[in-house]
Amino acid sequence: MTPEELADLAHLRRARDMMDRDYAQPLDVPAMASAALMSPAHFSRRFRAAYGETPYAYLMTRRIERAKALLRQGMSVTDACIAVGCTSLGSFSSRFTEIVGETPSRYRARDHRGLEVVPSCVSKIAMRPRRSPTGG
């Protein structure tokens, strides 16, 4: 790996860390690219090459991951949508269903008591949303 490629990866990690930390903030590709010290187009290409998904898809997966935890705690779908930084309930529900495989309401209604005995560090990994190969 060249020194330039290593530097790119460090910059991409900075942007990815920002998405992980600030997922509920209004983030767009130009803001993420700025954190990575790249142009938006270059950032999008390099991010996808490094992480296998677009920056927006990564951000939405993190938001859905956080929303799942809020829904398991009994928060309403609308409140969870807003809490994770989504502005459209319809888009949030569609993306949630695409990633999780069931609607947010159905997910919220399920019995999640079995997870109470699992350490949070384990449940976080086990419950992480997984995109299907055909998913966005």
C-alpha positions as CSV (number, residue, x, y, z in Angstrom):
1,M,0.0,0.0,0.0
2,T,1.4,3.4,-0.9
3,P,1.8,6.2,1.6
4,E,-1.0,8.1,-0.3
5,E,-3.4,5.2,0.1
6,L,-2.6,4.9,3.8
7,A,-3.2,8.6,4.2
8,D,-6.5,8.2,2.4
9,L,-7.6,5.4,4.7
10,A,-6.7,7.5,7.8
11,H,-8.9,10.4,6.4
12,L,-11.7,7.9,5.5
13,R,-11.6,6.6,9.1
14,R,-11.9,10.1,10.4
15,A,-15.1,10.6,8.4
16,R,-16.4,7.1,9.4
17,D,-15.8,7.9,13.0
18,M,-17.7,11.2,12.6
19,M,-20.6,9.2,11.2
20,D,-20.5,6.8,14.1
21,R,-20.4,9.6,16.6
22,D,-22.6,12.2,15.0
23,Y,-25.2,9.9,13.3
24,A,-28.1,12.0,14.6
25,Q,-26.8,15.2,13.1
26,P,-27.7,16.4,9.6
27,L,-24.8,14.9,7.7
28,D,-24.4,14.9,4.0
29,V,-21.7,13.8,1.6
30,P,-20.0,17.2,1.4
31,A,-19.8,17.4,5.2
32,M,-18.4,13.9,5.4
33,A,-16.0,14.6,2.5
34,S,-14.8,17.7,4.3
35,A,-14.0,15.6,7.4
36,A,-11.9,13.3,5.2
37,L,-10.2,16.3,3.4
38,M,-11.5,15.1,0.0
39,S,-13.8,16.3,-2.6
40,P,-17.3,14.8,-2.4
41,A,-16.9,12.7,-5.5
42,H,-13.5,11.4,-4.6
43,F,-14.6,10.7,-1.0
44,S,-17.6,8.7,-2.2
45,R,-15.5,6.6,-4.6
46,R,-12.8,6.0,-2.0
47,F,-15.2,5.2,0.8
48,R,-17.1,2.7,-1.3
49,A,-13.8,1.0,-2.3
50,A,-12.6,0.9,1.3
51,Y,-15.8,-0.1,3.1
52,G,-18.0,-1.8,0.4
53,E,-20.9,0.6,0.6
54,T,-21.6,4.3,0.0
55,P,-21.1,6.8,2.7
56,Y,-24.9,7.4,2.9
57,A,-25.6,3.7,3.1
58,Y,-23.1,3.4,6.0
59,L,-24.7,6.3,7.8
60,M,-28.2,4.9,7.4
61,T,-27.1,1.5,8.7
62,R,-25.6,3.2,11.8
63,R,-28.9,5.2,12.2
64,I,-31.0,2.0,11.9
65,E,-28.7,0.2,14.3
66,R,-29.3,3.0,16.9
67,A,-33.0,3.0,16.1
68,K,-33.3,-0.7,16.8
69,A,-31.9,-0.1,20.3
70,L,-34.4,2.7,21.0
71,L,-37.3,0.6,19.7
72,R,-36.3,-2.3,21.9
73,Q,-36.5,0.2,24.8
74,G,-40.1,1.0,23.9
75,M,-39.6,4.3,22.1
76,S,-42.2,5.1,19.5
77,V,-41.3,4.7,15.9
78,T,-41.7,8.5,15.2
79,D,-39.5,9.4,18.2
80,A,-36.8,6.9,17.2
81,C,-36.8,8.2,13.7
82,I,-36.2,11.8,14.9
83,A,-33.7,10.7,17.6
84,V,-31.4,9.1,15.0
85,G,-31.5,12.1,12.7
86,C,-34.0,11.0,10.0
87,T,-36.3,13.7,8.8
88,S,-38.8,11.6,6.9
89,L,-40.7,8.9,8.7
90,G,-41.6,7.2,5.4
91,S,-38.0,7.0,4.2
92,F,-36.9,5.8,7.7
93,S,-39.5,3.1,7.7
94,S,-38.6,2.0,4.2
95,R,-34.9,1.8,4.9
96,F,-35.5,0.1,8.3
97,T,-37.6,-2.6,6.6
98,E,-35.0,-3.0,3.8
99,I,-32.1,-3.5,6.3
100,V,-33.8,-5.3,9.2
101,G,-36.4,-7.3,7.2
102,E,-39.4,-6.1,9.1
103,T,-41.2,-2.8,9.8
104,P,-40.1,-0.7,12.7
105,S,-43.5,-1.2,14.3
106,R,-43.3,-4.9,14.1
107,Y,-39.7,-4.9,15.4
108,R,-40.8,-2.7,18.3
109,A,-43.7,-5.0,19.2
110,R,-41.5,-8.1,19.4
111,D,-40.4,-9.5,22.7
112,H,-36.8,-8.4,23.3
113,R,-36.5,-9.6,26.9
114,G,-34.2,-12.4,25.8
115,L,-31.5,-9.8,25.1
116,E,-31.6,-8.4,28.6
117,V,-29.1,-11.1,29.8
118,V,-26.7,-10.6,26.9
119,P,-23.9,-8.1,27.6
120,S,-24.4,-4.9,25.6
121,C,-21.0,-5.3,23.8
122,V,-22.2,-8.7,22.5
123,S,-25.7,-7.7,21.6
124,K,-24.4,-4.7,19.7
125,I,-22.5,-6.9,17.4
126,A,-25.2,-9.6,17.2
127,M,-28.0,-7.1,16.5
128,R,-26.0,-5.0,14.0
129,P,-28.0,-4.6,10.9
130,R,-26.7,-6.6,7.9
131,R,-27.4,-5.4,4.4
132,S,-28.4,-8.1,1.9
133,P,-26.2,-8.3,-1.2
134,T,-28.9,-6.6,-3.2
135,G,-29.6,-3.9,-0.6
136,G,-28.5,-0.3,-1.1
